[in-house]
Amino acid sequence: MWKLKVADGGNNDPYIFSTNNFIGRQVWEFDPDYGTREEQAEVEAAREKFWENRHLIKCNSDLLWRMQFLREKNFKQTIPQVKVGDGEEITYEIAKTAMRRGAHFFSALQASDGHWPAEIAGPLYFLPPLVMCLYITGHLDTVFPAEYRREILRYLYCHQNEDGGWGFHIEGHSTMISTTLNYICMRILGEGPDGGRDNACARGRKWIRDRGGVTSIPTWGKTWLSIFGLFDWSGSNPMPPEFWLFPSFLPIHPANMLCYCRMVYMPMSYLYGRRFVGPITPLVLELREELFLQPYNEINWKKVRHLCAKEDLYYPHPLIQDLMWDTLYICIEPLLTRWPFNKLRQKALEVTMKHIHYEDENSRYITIGCVEKSLCMLACWVENPNGDYFKKHLARIPDYIWVGEDGIKMQSFGSQEWDTAFALQALLACNLTNEIGPTLKKGHEYVRESQVKDNPSGDFKSMFRHISKGSWTFADQDHGWQVSDCTAEGLKCCLLFSLMPPELVGAKMEPERLYDSVNILLSLQSKNGGLAAWEPATAPKWLEMFNPTEFFANTIVEHEYVECTASAIQALVLFKKLYPGHRKNEIHNCITNAVRFIEDKQMPDGSWYGSWGICFTYGTWFALGGLAAAGKTNKNCLAIRKGVEFLLKSQRDDGGWGESHASCPNEKYIPLEGNRSNLVQTAWALMGLLHSGQAERDPTPLHKAAKLLINSQMEDGDFPQQEITGSFMKNCMLHYATYRNTFPLWALAEYMKNCISLSSVGEKLK
């Protein structure tokens, strides 16, 4: 049976190292002797239930580790379940009981090191490149033995669409890139051309061939197929590594690129510059016949460079970009591969690999994310198959693997700090320190120990890196990459805990470390008042016209985000109250300009676009929270009044809110089909209205929302898993598995605080 291990150092593996003793690390292992027959049967029942409902609820409930933790802690829900009947008002007792049930259940899910584990997955193009990389390097069987392969296949079967394809993410329509990569993955893992559960391979292959074969796969797909020997490199647009030699004054210098874009094209350009192709095995030859409509050797590769399947096309390349690619392809690249210019190519490859090694070392070989992980690992193997760099990469693969009742998937990289910061704020809002004090203390210690203590190593500016000292990452400290909203949420937690007795929640963080966090936030504010996510947004936005991906938007340069800005406002306002003398004027100006940015970003309907969650509901919750923290109210701020109007208009008949992930790529509000509500989005909207002072004006919409949350709570205190709620780059969605616990609980706590008080129940409680 599968078991989640926390803060595990890899059994003294010499190729793995940590900056904080692996706090926050979460890895899965298969132990054939673990678990009783009854426990194994419970897991199998969860798997079968997901399979039977896979086309109705596509997000798994992340049950395997939850079963394990609840069993290990011998958790039994002892607080009776409550419901609010038709025509019945929510009493203090009912609201508090529901909140306490949720808080006790959620506390039982805390890991031994203080964080809340969780899946963060959903995109279906994450895992296959890792499998392809391991197949090429000959390490597939050692990294993924039989039990792993079985669960990977389970995941692929569970998330195949009814039309036979696979979506860009688990709730998306079928796309060429995901269908092709997952088909190849099944074949690598031992399925024959007609194998797989429910005829998975045959159905997937039919989907591909019905759309003309894989020649229309997007650019990232063309790259991986070229690496695997299923595409000729001449069928891809150039990715010259000489890019890393450009002088810094050029607008298209790597330092101006969004860090994720930079980190993807760094190893891609190395592999392209080497024209690396893996071994042409019998399987590769079979796939050449299965995936193309014409004989592989007769394909005119030059004519397929610009092809992209309509199912994948979200960002059509403008003419100027195609002209740039054609110039590189026809004029520049032929020169760079011939003497004497090939000397420059060799220098460029060396510089590119220097950057890869630097980034690997500074992320402890986790890398910035899963797409980069497979590419950087393969680049290190191509450089030296027996080298330590590649071995260090192998040691960090478990950091990306997650096991659910729907199988094994590859995570984006982990959301430990992000999830834990929100979990702690939700639990603090419950005001149950006397009941869950040890949980709060352990969580506080985790947040303190997870703060990044240093900047990237050496001359980090020459390696295009920003400061990181004082920040929090999205995942764990070893990951190393600063994120503005993660830093703001971590700072908020530490400040809130500093107001509490240290004997209950542990020692408060030293002021100097708080100052470092403030410095990070101030450094990431742009002239327009908004905060970027990872690095200062200094590059011109017109560079986005050169976005080489067809399925993402806003991928070339850093941008400012409403959510990051709102989080920073809340953190800085609280910091300013507690440390009024530190950088007083800078913080005041930062908050003032950030408020202006949020007001400027409001949509005509009163909502705000959310870049990291779905979508206008998410963005509006953040925006209203930020404005309220800065002292804005319904009376003195038009933006708040318009935001409230948007939320009230979009409330459903059952009291909830429900927004489709289609809002993100379409950039307009689209409700869930069937007038459905989503509990997480309901919690966001409820908290947004509470921020705006809705309880003082008309609490009726709040009571309706709270009633839905209370009545949806399950017998053990959990909440049901519903639709996907996370997003990124406008067109791809993420499954945040703890959201269903964190936000309904947090919303109920805030509702208790603002709408249901002891005084409201009168003499009955006296």
Secondary structure, 3 states (H helix, E strand, C coil): CEEEEECCCCCCCCCCCCCCCCCCCEEEEECCCCCCHHHHHHHHHHHHHHHHCCCCCCCCCCHHHHHHHHHHCCCCCCCCCCCCCCCCCCCHHHHHHHHHHHHHHHHCCCCCCCCCCCCEECECCCHHHHHHHHHHHCCHHHHCCHHHHHHHHHHHHHCCCCCCCEECECCCCEEHHHHHHHHHHHHHCCCCCCCCHHHHHHHHHHHHHHCCCHHHCCHHHHHHHHHHCCCCHHHCCCCCHHHHHCCCCCCCCHHHCCHHHHHHHHHHHHHHHHCCCCCCCHHHHHHHHHHCCCCHHHCCHHHHCCCCCCCCCCCCCCHHHHHHHHHHHHHHHHHHCCCCCHHHHHHHHHHHHHHHHHHHHHCCCCCCCHHHHHHHHHHHHHHCCCCHHHHHHHHCHHHHEEEECCEEEECCCCCHHHHHHHHHHHHHHCCCHHHHHHHHHHHHHHHHHHCCCCCCCCCHHHHCCCCCCCCCCCCCHHHCCCCHHHHHHHHHHHHHHHCCCHHHHCCCCCHHHHHHHHHHHHHCECCCCCEECCCCCCCCHHHHHHCCCCCCCCCCCCCEEHHHHHHHHHHHHHHHHHCCCCCHHHHHHHHHHHHHHHHHCCCCCCCCCCCCECCHHHHHHHHHHHHHHCCCCCCCCHHHHHHHHHHHHCCCCCCCECECCCHHHHCCCCECHHHCCEHHHHHHHHHHHHHCCHHHHCCHHHHHHHHHHHHHCCCCCCCCCCCCCEEECCCEEEEECCHHHHHHHHHHHHHHHHHCCHHHHHHHCC
